[in-house]
């Protein structure tokens, strides 16, 4: 029996993650979990941070269950922190699944052009993003190392205060909106 694959899309907004995730969904017969589609469907013009974390967590639970059942899965929502990626890499390993991480990067001017184009052509699929927000996000993303990308680097231990990545995942992606 083939091992399922967890595809992790890593990158800032409008760098090509969802386009690639849609391609993987078809080519690899994978379940695609794109957070923005869920947030838009549930909240429309709003983008509440507390709901984002819960939606991400619920999608991860669905994705892990799909892996457990033998299906390929694409997690499509940035995964800016190494801890997030490590937690998902460990969860996949615990289920006997492979991980393929894809990192998407663009020059800021091209990213801005794509954001403006998306906002003009399909405003129902996105939210406005200021240059200040883009700069802040670019400064906060932890770019994956070559070892993370090729799977050769061991998975880090969970952060202090967490015995397992599973308990960290529950903390990072809470089960309900508080």
N, C-alpha and C positions, 0 to 999 in steps of 0.2 A: 504494500500500500504506500502511495506517495505521501510525503510529509507536506502539510499545507504551509503556505508562506504568508507571513505578515509583512505587508509593504507599508513603510512609514514615510510619509511625505513631510519633509522638513524645509521650512523657508518662510520668508515674509510674505505679506499679501501681494497678489498679482505677479508672482514670480514663475507661475506655470504649474503649481502643485495640482490643482484640480483638473487641468487639461491632461496632465500625465496620469492622474488617478483614474480618469474616465477611460483612458486608453488601456491601462492595466486591468481595469474592471472587465473590459471586453476580451483582451488578449489572454488574460490569465484566469478568466471565469471567476472573478473575485467579487466579494461583497464590498462595495464602496461606501464608506461612512464619512460623509462630509458635513462637519459641524455647522457651517454657515447655512446650509440648506435647511437644517432643523431649526436653528435659531430664527431664521426668516419666517419659516412656516408657523412657528409658535408665537413669535413676538413682533413680526412685521418690521416697523421702522425702529423699534427699540433694540438695544443690544446689551441687556443687563449682564454685567460680569458674573454675578452669582449664578445666574441661569446657565451661562456658558460652561462653567466648570461642571455643573450637574449634567448637562447634555453631553459634554465630552465623556464624563464618567460612564453614563448610561450606554453611549455608543461603544466605549471600550468593553463594557460587559458583554454587549451583543457580539462584538468582534471576537472576543476571547471564546465565547460559546461557539461561534461559527468555526473558529480554528479547531476547537475540541471535536467538532463534528466532521472535520476534514476539509473544510472550505478555505480557500484563500481569502484574505481580507486586506483592504486598503484603508488605513487611517489617514485622513486628509484634513489636518488642521494645524499645521505649523510646527508643533513640538519644538518650541524654542529652547527649552532647557535640557541639558544633558540628563538630569534626573528623570524627566519625563520619558526620554528615550531609553534610559537604562531600565526603568520600571517596565516598559513595554517589551524590551528585549528579553528581560528575565521572565516575564509572564509567558511569552512565546516559547522560550526554552523550556519552561516548566510543563508546557503542553506538547513538547516534542516538535514544535513548528520551527521553520526557518524564518529568518528576518532579512529583508532587503530594504535598506534605507536609501532614500533618494534625497539629495540636497539641491535646492533651487536657489539661484542667486542671480541678481540683475543689477546693473548700474542704476543708481537712484533716478536718473533722468528717464530711463526706459520704464522703470517701475511706476513713476509718476504718470507717464504717458499712458500706460496700460490701465492704471486706476481711473484716470480721467475718461478714457475710452469706455471702460466698463460702466462708469457712472452715467455717461451719456447714452449708451446703447441699452443697458439693462439695469436701471437703478433699483429694480425690485430684487436684484440678486446681491446687492452690496450696501455698504454704508459709506457716507462721506469720510474721507481720511485726510487730515491736514498734513502739511509738510513737517510740522512739529511732531506729530504722532509718528510719522514714518521715521524721523531721525531718532526719536526715543526708542522705537521698536528695534531699529537697526543696531542701536547701542546695547540693547538688552539681550539679543539673541546669542546663544552659545553655539557657535558654528561647529558642526560635527567634525571630529578628527578623522583622518584617513582610516584609522583602525575601527572607528565606529561604522564608517561607511562600508568598509569591506568585511566587517564582522570579525576581524582578526584580533581586536582589542577585547580584553576580558570586561565583563560587566562590573561596574563599580559596586561597592557595598552600599547599602541604603544610607541615607543621611543619618547623622547622630539623632538618637531618640526613636529610631524606627528599627525594629528587629528584622523586618523583612520588607521586600519591595511591595508585597501585597498590602501590608499595613500602610505603607507610604502612599500607595495608589488610592486607598480609601480616604486618606487625609487630603491628598491633592485634588481628587475628584470626588467630592462629597455625594452621598446618596440622595440628598434632597436640598432644595433651596431653603436657606435658613431665614 
